[in-house]
């Protein structure tokens, strides 16, 4: 489905989308799975989870220089937001998760690979409103550099309630030398081994079928 308007509401469905607008708002009811694997424009994306909504959002991009994602969570929701990126450009990416209600499970995964002249600057902010409870939130931001350019992660947690569990993982790394050595010992060239490692890294958190993952590769 090609999204040509600025607002859409989805309920109880699994859908593949391609966003061609720069500003899009998605409102979610019921149980929804969205695969966003073809969008190429720089994007300002807003996602609103209404009460009792469940959303899995898989997003993959190549060489997109800016993506700003604003997520609003209300009550009794489950969110798995999985964003993967491969870039040879300098890019800025923001993910803001605003927890406004109680009894939510919010999991944010960002996996980025920079290559050639690519640079990744990612800012992940989790904001939890006061006087809410029973929220579990994880921000998991990981960047793998295949080059010598500077990559930056800004992890922010703004928590105004003491009845929540909030965690943040942030890692910047190159290719694991032990894993690279192991693959090369099995007969793979260094180039093929590195390719296998970073492609597996990109696909790690995307909740997709084997066919969809093969299309990304």
C-alpha positions as CSV (number, residue, x, y, z in Angstrom):
1,X,0.0,0.0,0.0
2,X,1.4,3.4,-1.0
3,X,0.7,6.1,1.6
4,X,0.0,9.3,-0.3
5,X,-2.0,11.1,2.4
6,X,-0.8,12.6,5.7
7,X,-3.1,10.5,8.0
8,X,-4.1,6.8,8.2
9,X,-5.8,4.7,10.7
10,X,-5.1,1.0,10.9
11,X,-7.0,-1.7,12.9
12,X,-6.5,-5.4,13.2
13,X,-4.4,-6.0,10.1
14,X,-1.0,-6.8,8.7
15,X,0.1,-4.5,5.9
16,X,3.1,-3.7,3.7
17,X,3.4,0.1,3.1
18,X,5.5,2.5,1.1
19,X,5.5,6.1,2.4
20,X,6.0,8.8,-0.2
21,X,4.9,11.8,1.9
22,X,7.4,13.6,4.2
23,X,4.9,14.0,7.0
24,X,2.7,11.0,7.9
25,X,0.6,10.1,11.0
26,X,-0.5,6.5,11.7
27,X,-3.2,5.8,14.3
28,X,-3.3,2.3,15.6
29,X,-6.2,0.3,17.1
30,X,-6.4,-3.5,17.8
31,X,-3.6,-5.8,16.6
32,X,-1.5,-4.4,13.7
33,X,1.7,-5.4,12.0
34,X,3.3,-2.9,9.5
35,X,6.2,-3.7,7.3
36,X,7.8,-0.5,5.9
37,X,10.6,-1.7,3.7
38,X,10.5,0.5,0.6
39,X,10.1,4.1,1.8
40,X,12.9,6.2,0.5
41,X,12.0,9.8,1.3
42,X,13.3,11.7,4.3
43,X,10.4,11.3,6.8
44,X,8.6,12.8,9.8
45,X,6.6,9.9,11.1
46,X,4.1,10.0,13.9
47,X,2.6,6.8,15.4
48,X,-0.2,6.9,17.9
49,X,-1.2,3.8,19.8
50,X,-4.7,4.1,21.2
51,X,-5.8,2.2,24.3
52,X,-5.4,-1.6,24.1
53,X,-3.5,-1.5,20.8
54,X,-0.7,-3.8,19.8
55,X,1.8,-2.8,17.1
56,X,4.8,-4.4,15.4
57,X,6.5,-2.0,13.1
58,X,9.3,-3.2,10.9
59,X,11.2,-0.4,9.1
60,X,14.2,-0.8,6.8
61,X,16.0,2.0,4.8
62,X,19.0,2.4,2.5
63,X,20.8,5.7,2.2
64,X,18.1,7.9,3.7
65,X,19.6,11.0,5.4
66,X,16.8,11.9,7.9
67,X,14.1,10.0,9.7
68,X,12.2,11.5,12.7
69,X,9.8,9.1,14.5
70,X,7.4,10.4,17.2
71,X,5.6,7.6,19.1
72,X,2.7,8.2,21.5
73,X,1.6,5.4,23.8
74,X,-1.6,5.5,25.8
75,X,-2.9,2.6,28.0
76,X,-2.6,-1.2,27.9
77,X,-0.5,-1.3,24.8
78,X,2.4,-3.4,23.3
79,X,4.8,-1.9,20.9
80,X,7.7,-3.5,19.0
81,X,9.3,-0.8,16.9
82,X,12.2,-2.3,14.8
83,X,14.2,0.1,12.6
84,X,17.2,-1.0,10.6
85,X,19.3,1.1,8.3
86,X,22.2,0.8,5.9
87,X,23.8,4.0,4.8
88,X,26.7,5.4,2.8
89,X,25.4,8.9,3.5
90,X,25.6,11.2,6.5
91,X,22.3,10.9,8.3
92,X,20.4,12.1,11.4
93,X,17.7,9.9,13.0
94,X,15.5,10.5,15.9
95,X,13.1,8.2,17.8
96,X,10.9,9.8,20.5
97,X,8.7,7.6,22.6
98,X,6.1,9.4,24.8
99,X,4.5,7.1,27.4
100,X,1.3,8.8,28.5
101,X,-0.6,5.9,30.0
102,X,-0.2,2.8,32.2
103,X,0.2,-0.9,31.7
104,X,2.4,-0.7,28.5
105,X,5.2,-2.7,27.0
106,X,7.3,-0.5,24.7
107,X,10.4,-1.9,22.9
108,X,12.4,0.3,20.6
109,X,15.1,-1.3,18.4
110,X,17.4,0.7,16.1
111,X,20.2,-1.2,14.2
112,X,22.3,0.9,11.9
113,X,25.3,0.1,9.6
114,X,27.5,2.8,8.2
115,X,29.8,2.2,5.2
116,X,32.0,4.2,2.8
117,X,31.3,7.8,3.7
118,X,28.3,7.0,5.9
119,X,27.8,8.6,9.3
120,X,25.0,7.7,11.7
121,X,23.8,10.2,14.3
122,X,20.9,8.7,16.3
123,X,19.0,10.3,19.1
124,X,16.6,8.0,21.1
125,X,14.4,9.6,23.8
126,X,12.0,7.9,26.1
127,X,9.7,10.2,28.0
128,X,7.4,8.8,30.7
129,X,4.6,11.0,32.1
130,X,4.1,11.4,35.8
131,X,1.4,9.5,37.8
132,X,1.4,6.4,35.6
133,X,2.4,2.9,36.5
134,X,3.2,-0.6,35.3
135,X,5.2,0.4,32.2
136,X,8.1,-1.7,30.8
137,X,10.3,0.1,28.3
138,X,13.5,-0.8,26.5
139,X,15.5,1.4,24.1
140,X,18.0,-0.7,22.2
141,X,20.3,1.3,19.9
142,X,23.2,-0.3,18.1
143,X,25.4,1.0,15.3
144,X,28.0,-1.1,13.4
145,X,30.7,0.9,11.5
146,X,32.3,-0.6,8.4
147,X,34.3,2.5,7.9
148,X,36.3,5.1,9.9
149,X,33.7,7.8,10.0
150,X,32.3,9.1,13.3
151,X,29.0,7.7,14.5
152,X,27.1,9.1,17.5
153,X,24.3,7.9,19.8
154,X,22.4,10.2,22.1
155,X,20.4,8.1,24.6
156,X,17.9,10.1,26.6
157,X,15.5,8.9,29.3
158,X,13.1,11.4,30.9
159,X,11.1,9.7,33.6
160,X,8.6,11.4,35.8
161,X,7.2,8.2,37.4
162,X,8.8,5.8,39.9
163,X,6.4,2.9,39.0
164,X,8.0,1.9,35.7
165,X,10.9,-0.2,34.5
166,X,13.0,1.7,31.9
167,X,16.2,0.4,30.3
168,X,18.5,1.7,27.5
169,X,21.2,-0.2,25.6
170,X,23.5,1.8,23.3
171,X,26.5,0.3,21.5
172,X,28.9,1.5,18.8
173,X,31.1,-1.2,17.3
174,X,33.0,-2.5,14.3
175,X,32.9,-6.0,12.9
176,X,33.5,-8.6,15.6
177,X,37.0,-9.9,14.9
178,X,36.5,-13.3,16.6
179,X,33.3,-13.9,14.5
180,X,35.2,-12.7,11.4
181,X,38.0,-15.1,12.1
182,X,35.6,-18.0,12.7
183,X,33.8,-17.4,9.4
184,X,37.1,-17.1,7.5
185,X,38.3,-20.4,9.1
186,X,35.3,-22.0,7.4
187,X,36.5,-21.0,4.0
188,X,34.7,-17.6,3.5
189,X,36.7,-14.7,2.0
190,X,37.1,-11.7,4.3
191,X,34.7,-9.7,2.1
192,X,32.0,-12.4,2.2
193,X,32.4,-12.9,5.9
194,X,32.0,-9.2,6.6
195,X,28.9,-9.1,4.4
196,X,27.4,-12.0,6.2
197,X,28.0,-10.4,9.6
198,X,26.5,-7.0,8.8
199,X,23.5,-8.4,6.9
200,X,22.7,-10.6,9.9
201,X,23.1,-7.5,12.2
202,X,20.7,-5.5,10.1
203,X,18.1,-8.3,10.0
204,X,18.5,-9.2,13.7
205,X,15.4,-7.5,15.1
206,X,13.2,-7.3,12.0
207,X,10.1,-9.5,12.5
208,X,9.8,-10.6,8.9
209,X,9.3,-13.8,6.8
210,X,12.3,-15.5,5.2
211,X,11.2,-14.2,1.8
212,X,11.1,-10.6,3.1
213,X,14.5,-10.9,4.6
214,X,15.9,-12.3,1.4
215,X,14.5,-9.4,-0.5
216,X,16.3,-7.0,1.8
217,X,19.6,-8.9,1.4
